[in-house]
Amino acid sequence: MRKKPNNSKDIAKNVQPSVRALAAYHVDETPVRIKLDAMENPFPMPEQARRAILAAVKSSRINLYPDPSAKELKKEIDRLWGIHPDRMILGNGSDELIQDIVIAFGGPVLTPAPSFAMYDLTPRVLSQDVVTVPLTKEFDLDADAVIRKTKLTGAKVIFLANPNNPTGNRFSDAAVRRVLENVSAAVVIDEAYYSFSGRSFLPWISRHPNMIILRTLSKIGFAGLRIGLLTASPSVIAELNKVRLPYNINMLSQAAGVAALKRRALFQKQVDLIVAERKKLYQALLATPGVTPFPSETNFLLIWIEKDATAVFKALKRCGILVKNLDKPGPLKGCLRVTIGTPGQNREFLKNLKQIL
């Protein structure tokens, strides 16, 4: 006879209360025809880049540890974005870098709301307090409220996604500058969607030693490689390198990233097409009764649905089209987030949405 489990030895109850109180980050894994929920580049890898990546991976000596500093990959990123390798830390996606920042600086952590979920989840996992400040009705940054709350709570880190996820807009320069000049906290400007905006705070970094900038290769076509990057002042880089895990960028990601970035012009063509499709889809949604799209400088659109947004989300899913459902009480009530797809995917989404409405 099989013995009953001894529940007195269930170690799950010993997990920290701050972690047990959390819900895990949810990723919808439903198989669908058209996936427009995760801000991925919808286009296939260009054949020339694919062949180069295969050759680079084939020659990789995976019995050895990877280059701990990912020097060749940093050189290619420097050629792409003009960030000196000595002023750069790479991470296993931006998520790891967000975690490193919170580990290094501690909390409380302040973030606008609504914004990227990991700014809230990561500090809580690390048993740090999180302070939120609502965005304005126009989804802009309320600089005075951020400054006031930072000083009141003693926040050590402020996360600003710019352009912001999930709203899609870029905060005003004046609001961001006001925060930078009036707080002593680390101000992290996450430019994950820089490639679709073309506007950056990178030129400001030498004037604001409390600024950290995050970027990622995920949105431009390398989501599967998990490569994020951080740049800051030399003193901050030195401190953050103390908490960065060794060999955190694996050998295959380094090899594939270098090979792909040497052919970056191929991916820029895809980015340009995504931006053009965003403009077309925005105009089409503006002309669709019962739908209000919000202006975007990203590779997605936030849309408000006059009818039951959750019902529309479910109906789209039944049609094999997955978008992100943000419909819950608060500033995003009635909203869905739609990643810009290929021209064919965008037409299919629009056709099905109109039929559902």
N, C-alpha and C positions, 0 to 999 in steps of 0.2 A: 504494500500500500504506500502510495506517495505521501510524504510528510507535508503537512501544511507549512507555508512559509512563516518564519519567525519574524513577525512585524516589529518586535522590539529592537531588531537590528537594522531596521529601515533607516539608512543614513540620510534620506531625503529631508527628514525633519530637522536635520542639523544644518541645512543650507541657510545662509544668512537671511534674516527676515526681509531685508530690502530686496533680495532677489526673489524670494518666494511670493512676494506681493505683486510681482510683475507679470505681464503677459508677453510671451515670446513675439518677436517681430514676425508678422505673417506675410508669407508669399503665396499668392494664389497659383497653384500648380495644375489647374484644370487644363486638359489638352484642348486647344482651340485652333481654328483655321487661321485667325488673324490675331496676333498678340500685340496690343497697344496699351499695355499697363505699366511698363517698366523703363521707359525712356531709353531703350536700346536703339542703336543704329539698325534700321530694318533691311539694309542692303547687304548682299553677300560680299564676302571678302573678294576684292579684285584678284583676278587670276594671277597676275604678275606678283602681287604681294603673297598670295597663297603659296606659290612655288618657292619663293624665297624663304618663307617661314618654315616650310617642310624641310628644306635643305638645312636651315639653321638648327632646327630641332633634331634632325637626324645626326648631326655632328656633335650634339651636346653630350658631354661626359657625365651622365646623371649619377654615376657612382661616386662623384666628388661633390662637395658642398659648392653652392654657387658663389660668385663674387659677392662678398658681404656688403660692398658699397655700390654694386651695380653700376660701375663706372661708365661702361659703354652705353648703357641705357640712359644714364644722366646726360651724356654728351648729345645724344639724339634729341632728348627733351629740350636741352639748351638750344639746339638748332631750330626746334619747333617753336618755342615760346620765349627764348631769350632769358632763361633763368640759369645763372651760373651754377655748375655742379657743386661747388663748395657751399652754396646757399640753398641746398636742396636736400630733403629727406624723402625717400620713397617709402610707400606703405602698401600693404596687402589690401588695396582699395583705400579710399578716403576713410572708410570706417575704422581701420586700424589707426590711422593718424588722429582721428577724433578721440579715440581711446587713449592714445599716447599723450595727447594734450591734457586730457582730464587727469590722467595719472600724474603728470608732471606738475600741474598747477593746482590740482585739487578743486574744491568747490567753495561756495555755491557756484553753479553754472547758470547763466542767464541766456534765454533764447526767446526771440519773438514767437508769437503764435497767431496763425498756423505757420509751421516751417517743417524742415526735415526731421523725421521721427527720431533719428539716432542722436540728435542733440539732446533729446529728453531721455531716451532709453539708456544710453551709455553711462551718463553720470549716475543714474539710479542703480545700475548694475554694480557700479563702483562705490555704492553707499554714499554718494554725494547729493546734496540738496540741489533741486532745480527750481529756478524762478522764471516764470513766463511773463511776457509783456505783450498785450494784444497789439496787432498792427492797426493802422487807421482803417477807416471804411474803404479807402482807396487801396488798401493793402500796402501802404508805405510804412516806413519805419517811424515810430513815434520816438524821436531822439530824446526829447525832454523826459519822457516816461522811462526810457532805458537808463538814462544818466541817473535819474532820481532813484530808481530801484536798485541800480548797481551800488550806489553809495549807501543806501539804506540796509542792504543785505550783505554788503562786503563781498559781492560776487568777484570771483577770481578770473572767470572766463566768460566771454560773450561770443556766441555763435551767430553769424549773420550770413545766411545763404543769399548770394547776390549774383545773378538773378535767383529769386526765391522759389523753392519747391514747397508746396504745390501751386502757388499762385501764378508763377511764370513771369512776374514783373521784376524789374530791377529797382532797388531802393534809390531814392534821390541822393546824389553826391553830397548835397548840403547836410542831409540827415546823418549820413555815415561819417562825414568829416566832423560834425558836431560831437558825435559819440567818441571818436578817436581822440579829440582834443580835450575831452572833459572827464575821462575815466583813466584809472591806473590799471585796470584789468587788461588781460590779454584779449584783443579783439580779433577774432578769427573770421576772415571773410572767405567764404566757401564759393569759389568760382567754377563749380562743376560744369556750368552751362556757358562758360566764357566763349567757346567756339561758335555758339549760335547767337551771341550778343555782340562780340567784337569790342566791348568796352570793359576795362579792367582797372583795378586799384593798384596794380603792380607798380606803376610809376611813383606812387605815394610812399612806398615801403621804406625808403631811406629817410623820409621826414617823420615817420611815425614808428618808433622802435617798439611800440606795444602792439603792432599789427603782425598777424600771421595770415598768409594766404594759402588756401587749399585749391588744388585742381585735380582732375582725374582724366585718364585716357578712356574711361568706360563709355562715355557718351558719343565719342567720335568713331567708335567701331571696335574697341578692344575690351568690352565688358567682361569677356571670359578670361582675360589675362589678370584681372584684379590689380591694376597699377594706379595708385594715387600718389600725389606728391604735395609737398609742403615747402614753402619758402618763408624765411623770416630773417631777423638780424643774426649776425654770427654768434652772439652770446646765447640767443634762444636756441639756435640750431645745436650748439654744443650741449645744452641741457637736455633737449629732447632726444638727442642721440644716446643719452644714458638710459632711457627707458625703451628705446626701440629694440625689438627682439632681434637677435643675430640671424643672419641669412633669411630675412623676412620676405625677400623677393626671390622666388624659386628660379632655378636655372632655365626652365623652359619658358617661363614668362619673360625673363630677360632676353633670351635668344629671339623669341617671337616678336617682342616689342622693338628690339633694335632693327630686325629685318623689315618690319612693317613701317617703322618711322623713316627709314631710308627711302621709302616710297610714299611719303606723306602727301604728295600732290594728288595721289589717287584718292585718298580719303577726304581731302579738302573738296574734291568734286562732289562727293557724297554729302558732305556738310552743306555745301552751297545748295544742293538740290533739296535737302531737308528744310532749309530756311525758305526756299521758294515755295515748297509745298505747304509750309506753315502759313504763309501769307495767303495762299489760295484757299486753304481749308478755313481759315479765319473769316475770309470774305464770304465763303459759302455758308458758314454757320450764322453769320450776321443776317443773312437773307432767309434763314430758316425760322418760321414761326415757332414760338415756344422754346427757343434756345437763345441764350446770351453768352457769347464767348468773351473771355477777358484777354486784353493785349498780352503778348508773350515775347520774351527774348530768349526762349529756351527751345528745346525740341519737343515740346508738348503744349497743349492748350487746356486751360481750366474752363469748363463750360457750366453754366447754370441752366437747369431744366425746369421749366414752369410746372410740368406735371410731376408725378412721383419719380424722382431720380433713381431710387433703388429699383423700382419696377422697370424703368428703362434699362438700367444696368443688367438686370436679370434677363430681359428680353434680348438684349444684344448678345449676352452669353449663350442663350439658346440658339442664336444665329451663328455661333462660332466666333464671336468677336469679343475679346476681353479688354475692358478698360478698367480704370481704377475708380472704385466707388468711394467717394468722400462724403456721402450724404449722411450726416449725423448732426445733432443739435450744435449750434455754434455758427461761426462766420462762413463755414462751407456747407451749410444746410442746402440741399438741392443740387450739389455740385458733383460732377464727374471730371476726371482728368484723362486726357486722351493723348497718347504719344503720337507724334507725326510718323506715319508709315510711308510705304512706297506710294507712288501715284495710284496704283490699282487698289491698294489697301485703303487709302483715304476715300476713294470713290465708293468702295464697298461699304465702308463705315457710314458714310453720309447717306447712301441709298437706304441702308437698313434703319438708320436713325429716323429718317423721314417717314418710312413706312410704319415704324413703331409709334411715332408721335401722331 
